[in-house]
Every structure is written in C-alpha cells, then in structure tokens.
Amino acid sequence: AVSRGDPIGDLELLSSREIRYLLFPRGSYLEKLDLPSPSLPPLSVELIQPYPFEVKVAVEGWGIHRLPIPSLFFPELQELLSLCHNLNFHCSITTQPRHHFHPYFLDSALRVIEFGRSQSVLIHETLPSLARRERKFLEEMAPWAERLYLSTEELEGFQQVRGVEGVREMVYNRPFHYVLYISEDFDPSMLAVTNPKIPQKESLFE
C-alpha cells in the first residue's frame, strides 16, 4: 500500500488490511524521523535510447523494452524497478504518468491529435517543483526547438498566464515545437480554437 500522508491514516491503513509493505514517497513525514533505511542492491537497468516521451531500456531479467515514460524520469524508473525486483513485487508499466510531463500533440487549431502526428506539443505538469528540471531537460534534449514556458503561478524562467485562455493567446499565432505548461489542472479540450483561421492558398502566378 502507499502512505496516506499522515501517521494516523497510515496506522488505520495497516490495521484494516493485511499489508506487508507500506511505501512512502519522497518528502513524506517519515523522512523527518531520520530513520536508517536499508540499502537494496540495484537492478541492472541500462538506458539504450532516450526519447522525450518514451524510454528504451534493457532490464536485467526482462530483456529490452520501450516504455511510455519520459527519459527525464529514468533515475526514478531505475529505482522503482530495483525496488520491485528486490521485494518480489509484480510490476507492469504500461501507461505514461499523466500528472507529470504529459504530452498533448496539437494541430494548427490546438486540437489534440494522435501521439507523434504533430511537431507541436504542449506538455502539462502539475508540480511546480519539477518545472526547472523539466525545462533543463527540454533544452538539453531539443536545443534546436522553439520552446515556450508558461505557468499559472509565478515561476523563474516561466511566463505567467491566466489558465487555458492565456495559453491559447500565447501559442495560437506563433510557431512552436514545445510548450511546457505548469498548472494544477488542465483540460486540453478547452484549448482548441473555435473558429480557426483558414490558411490562404498561394496563387500559381504569385
């Protein structure tokens, strides 16, 4: 089970079910107790090919897999797989983390289309604490790209916008490859332009 975030809630959790392990995320109250943590032998996880929104890895005992997880989170992936291996957890990673560095591929009217079908991508992140790390990742992964950094709150290196409407105003009339948008929530359907501009066809004689 995963910690509820408070000692009383965790005691209730432990008393109500047969639980062998209780997992605590980084930054939990348990860290303040400064208890010694056991060191587990790491599992061999080799990064074969990094991608912005996928990762190709060779995992000891698993073979080679292409997982829908940004290479940005490779250290966390390696740690998670090592934990599952050492504690004999069943582990199946099939979906992309929707709350962190989640990409939405957009057409010219800012409508969401299929993965990889557009060079224009809006990346949504819910945690401001990851903003600087994710910006650095984009700059290193795609130094050639047109990038824009937006946030609903004041963040260093990010332009502050007023929700989805502010994002639309910023990106609709400018070319971009990546927009990193930091906000607590995001509904991509609200981003689409209602009456998109119709591109003018050039005359053969012009």
C-alpha positions, -999 to 999 in steps of 0.1 A, spaced: 0 0 0 10 36 -4 12 60 26 -18 83 31 5 111 41 -2 112 78 7 88 107 -29 83 119 -41 75 84 -12 50 79 -20 33 112 -56 29 102 -44 15 68 -21 -10 85 -48 -22 110 -75 -26 84 -57 -48 58 -30 -74 56 -2 -53 43 34 -65 41 49 -32 28 39 4 31 55 27 6 64 63 14 70 89 -14 99 113 -11 92 143 12 69 123 35 68 128 72 88 96 76 119 114 64 117 138 93 123 109 117 157 103 101 154 66 104 182 44 88 169 30 55 182 -4 42 202 -3 10 189 -26 -16 212 -39 -44 203 -20 -76 188 -39 -106 207 -36 -138 187 -11 -160 205 2 -190 193 32 -209 196 23 -246 179 52 -263 164 83 -246 133 99 -261 114 129 -249 82 109 -240 95 73 -242 124 53 -229 141 22 -244 158 2 -217 175 -31 -212 163 -46 -178 180 -75 -161 157 -105 -165 132 -86 -186 151 -80 -218 147 -48 -239 116 -28 -236 103 5 -249 82 21 -222 59 51 -224 78 70 -197 99 102 -204 137 96 -202 136 125 -178 124 101 -152 149 73 -159 165 76 -124 131 71 -108 123 42 -132 156 25 -123 149 29 -85 113 17 -89 123 -14 -109 150 -22 -83 125 -19 -55 101 -42 -72 128 -67 -80 142 -69 -45 108 -71 -28 94 -95 -54 66 -71 -64 47 -77 -96 55 -47 -118 38 -38 -150 45 -4 -165 21 2 -195 9 38 -192 25 72 -192 25 92 -159 -5 115 -166 3 140 -139 40 146 -149 54 158 -182 23 146 -201 24 155 -238 -5 166 -259 2 167 -296 -17 196 -313 -28 205 -348 -29 241 -361 -62 247 -343 -47 235 -310 -68 203 -311 -53 172 -296 -43 146 -322 -26 112 -321 8 107 -304 36 117 -328 14 131 -355 24 167 -349 56 187 -343 37 210 -319 35 196 -284 20 210 -252 35 193 -221 15 196 -189 30 194 -154 11 197 -121 41 201 -98 59 235 -99 88 218 -81 96 198 -113 94 229 -136 132 238 -135 142 202 -140 118 197 -169 129 230 -186 165 219 -184 156 185 -199 139 201 -229 168 224 -235 192 195 -235 170 171 -254 160 195 -282 183 225 -283 171 232 -319 134 235 -309 112 266 -305 102 264 -268 78 283 -246 75 281 -208 42 290 -192 28 288 -157 -3 298 -138 18 309 -109 50 330 -107 80 308 -116 115 319 -125 121 314 -163 83 310 -170 58 334 -183 27 337 -161 -7 331 -178 -43 331 -167 -52 295 -173 -61 279 -206 -72 311 -222 -38 327 -215 -21 297 -230 -42 299 -262 -34 336 -266 3 329 -263 6 299 -286 -21 302 -314 -3 328 -335 33 317 -330 52 287 -342 64 263 -315 77 228 -310 73 225 -272 52 244 -247 58 234 -211 28 244 -191 28 243 -153 -7 243 -137 -26 223 -111 -51 210 -137 -56 212 -174 -84 203 -198 -69 200 -233 -104 202 -249 -106 238 -236 -75 248 -256 -89 242 -291 -97 273 -312 -134 275 -321 -131 293 -354 -95 285 -366 -80 306 -394 -82 290 -429 -48 291 -445 -47 310 -477 -36 291 -508 -10 308 -529 -18 316 -565 2 298 -591 10 333 -605 24 347 -573 
